[in-house]
Amino acid sequence: MTGARPRRAALGLLAVLLLSAAPARADLFYDASAGAFHDDNLTRAQQSADIRADGAATLAATAGWFYAASGADGITLAANANTEAYARFHGLDVVSVGAGAAWRHKFGLGYAAPWVSLAINATHDDYRDDLRDGSRFDARVEFGRRYTESFDASVGIAYDRRIAKNDEPVVPGISGKVFNVRGQSAFARAAYDVTDRLQLGARLAVRRGDVVSTTRRNLEIFEASDAIAADPTFGDDFFAYRLRGTTRTASTNLSWALSEHASVNLSYTAARTLAYDGLDYRSNVGTILLAFRF
């Protein structure tokens, strides 16, 4: 009994300390979006004869839980589902389900206090074309602050991993898991509130890692590839090649709040990849989304 009392006292003191801390708060949230995008180089090819463009309609939904552990810390857990349906290349049609977690810490009080966040996400993709089926994982660390009531910016680093489910080799001794890829990236972003309802944003990123380019038979790309597979989504004579490359991406976005729960979002992304001497391909993607939060 004597030893039990100090333990009870310690537990009681811990409970008092926890209860006297900043009150915790938990909230549920639900997001949904519908939209469309157009990509002018889905194949990530260099030669104009191999470049294929298409657009897709998208639907996405997220259910999440936010927990304010203290006045400085917040934890978010979320599950999500997404689908894309293409106009021409139906092998790219996909249904994805996933989950993620994020932690954010603020170093001080007031809007100008800097913050740090850590986020991880995992997704399983089921494509109409089995070659692309598999899982994705990404992790991100980001540091930022709000410099004025209207302007905030951040920088960060990220790691991404895609695990291909199917191996479809066409060359003996060379893997057919072209979508088994990984990469590391660094990024910077900024956002400016023009009005209470209109926000402009920009993002720059550099990624080094595996990239996939789909072309007709190409000896130079073949010699530089470490995985090759037939890619019938774009035609019987197209092949997907996995290479090492560096991708530089710049994007801008505009968000217009229709109400407290809905917004229209427009974005444009331009990317350029250098994979090896002679291979330089570009892509441009425009997106429009109608987003809701409940």
N, C-alpha and C positions, 0 to 999 in steps of 0.2 A: 504493500500500500504506500510505503514511504516513497518508493521510486515512481509510483504512478502520479503522485501529486505534482512533482516538478514537470513531468511530461505534460500533464493537463494545463499547468500554468504556462508552459512554453507554447502549447497549441492555442491557448486563449490569447496570449500576447500576439501571436502571429495573426490570429483572426482580427484582433483590434487594429493592428497595423494595416491589414488589407482593407478593412472596412473604412479606415480613416483616410485611405488614399483617394485620389480623384475618382469619382464615381464612374464605373464602367457602364458601357451602353452597347446593346446589340441591336442590329437592324437587319431585316430581310429586304432584298431588292430584286427586281425582275426587269430585264432589258430585252428588247426585241428590235429587229431592224429588217428592212426589206429594201432591195436596191438592185443595181446593175453596174457592170464595169465592162470596159473594152480594153483588150491587150493587143498591141500591134505586132508582137513577136512572141507568140506562145512557144514556139519551137526553140527560142534562144539561139537562132541561127545567124550566120554572118552573110551568106549569099542570098540575094533577093529571091532566087528560085526556090530556096528552102524555107523562107519565112512564111509563117501562117498566122493570120490574125483572126480573132473571134471575140464575141461578147457573151456574157453570161448573166442570168438573173440569180440573185442571192436572197436567202432567208436565214436569219440567225436568231437564237434565243439564249438567254443566260439567266440562271437563277443563282443568287448569291446571298452570303451572310457576312455582314460587317460587324466586327467587334472592336469597340474602343476600349482597349485594355487599360489605358491611362489617358491623361491629357496630352501625352506626347506620342503614344503608340496606337496604331490601328492594324488589325488583322482582317484580311478578306479571304473568304473561301467561296469558290464558284464552280458550277457545272454548266456546260454549254453544249449547244448543238448547232450545226451549220450545214447548209446545202447550197450547191452551185449547179445550175443547169445551163449548158452551152447551146448556142444557136446552131453551130455547124459540127463541131468536134465532140460528139457525145461520149467518146471514151474518157473525156475529162470530167464528166458529170460525177459529183462526189457527195457523199453524206459523211459528216464528221461529228464525233462526240468526244468530249474531253472534260477536263477539270483543271483547276489551278488554285494556287495559294499565293498571297502576297502579304508582306509585312512592311509597314512604313513608320519611320521614327522622325519626329521633328525636334530639332535642337534649340528649344526656346519657345517664347511666346510671341505672338504677333505675326502678321502676314509675311514679314521679311525674314523670319527665322529659316535657316536652311534645313533641308530634310534629306533622308536617305531611304531608299526602298529596295527590297529584294523580292523578286517574283519568279515563280516556276509554273510551267504549264505542260500538260501532257494531252495528246489528242490521238485518236485512232481514225484513219481515213479509209473509207470504202468507196473505191472508184468503180465505174463501169468497166474500165480497162484494168484487169488484174495486175498488170505490171506495176502500177502506181500504188497499190494497196500497201498499208503499213501504218506505223505509228510515228508520231513526232514528239520531241521533247525540247523545251527551251528554258533557259534560266537567264535572269537579267539583274544587274545591280545598277542603280541609278542615283545620282546626286543632283539636287536642284534647290532653287529658292525662288521666291517671288520678289522681284526687285521694286516694283511699284504695285499699286492696286490693280493695274491693268496689264502688267507684263511679267511673265515668268519664263524660266529657262532651266534646262537640265542637261547633263551629260551622263553617259553610261557605257557599260560593256555588256556583251551578251554572248551566250553559247547556244548553238542549235544543233540538234541531232535528229536525223530521220532514219528510221529502221525499215527497210523494205521487207515485205512479207514473202514475196515470190522471187525465185532465182530462175531467170530464163536466158541461159547463155546461148550464144550463137557461134562463138569461137572457142575451140577446145583450150582449156587452161586459163581462160579469162572469165571473170565473174559476170553474171547476167543481172546482178543486183545494182542496176545503175542508180536507183533512187535510195541507196544506202549511203547517205551523205552526212557530213558534219562541217561546222564552220564556226569561226569566232568573229565578232564584230565590235566596233566602237561607234557611238552615235552621239549627236547633239540635237536638241530640239528647242523650240521657243514658241510661245503663244502670246498674242496681244488681243485684248478685249477692246475692239473699236467702240462698241456700245454695250449696253447691258445684254443685248440679244445677239450681237455679231462678234465672232472670234475668228482671227486669222492665225494660222500656224505654219511652221516650216520645220523640216527635219533633214539632216544630213547623216549619212552612214557609210562606213567602209567595212566590207566583209571579206575575209580571207578563208577559203576552204573549198570544198567540193562543189562543182556546178555540173549541170546536165544540159547538153546541147543535142538537139535532134536534127539530123540532116540526112540527105541521101548518102550513099557510100562515099566516104572521104578518107583517103589514105593518110593524110597528114593528121587528122583528128584521131584516126584509128591508132596511129603509132604513139600518140600522146595520152591515150585513154587507159584507165585501169579497170573499166567495166563497160560492157557493150551488150545491148539487147535490141531486138527488133521492136519498133514502135508503130504498130499498125493503126493507131489512133489517127495518124497524119497521112497514112498511105502504106501500101505493101512494100514500097522500096525505101522507107524511112527507118533509120536506126538511131537509138539514143546512146550517147557517149558520156561517161563520167570523167571529168577532168578537174585539175586544181586550177583555181582562178581567183582573181580579186575583183569584187563588184563594188562600184561606187554608186550610191543612190541619193537623189535629191527629191524631196516631195514638198508640196504645199497643200494646205487644206483650208476650207472655209466652212464654218458651222453657224447656221442661223437658227436661233431658238424660236419655234413657233408658239410654244407655251412652256410652262414649268416642266412638262413631261415629254415634249416632243421637239425634234430638231431635224433640219435638212442639212446634210453634210456632203460637200463636194471636195474631191481631192484629185491631184495629178502627180504621178510619180514617174521620174525618168531615171533609168539605170544603164550603166555601161560596164561590161565585163571584159577583162583581159585575162585569157586563159593560158595562152602560150604564144610564142612569136607567130604573128600572122592571124591569130583568132581574136577578133574584137567585135563583139556584138552588143547591140543596144535594144532597149525595149521601153515602151511608154504605155502607162496604164492610167485611164481616167475612170473615176468611180463616183456614183451618186447613191446616197443612202438616206432613207427616212427612218429615224431612230426614235424609240419610245423607252421611257423608264417609268415603271409602276411602283 
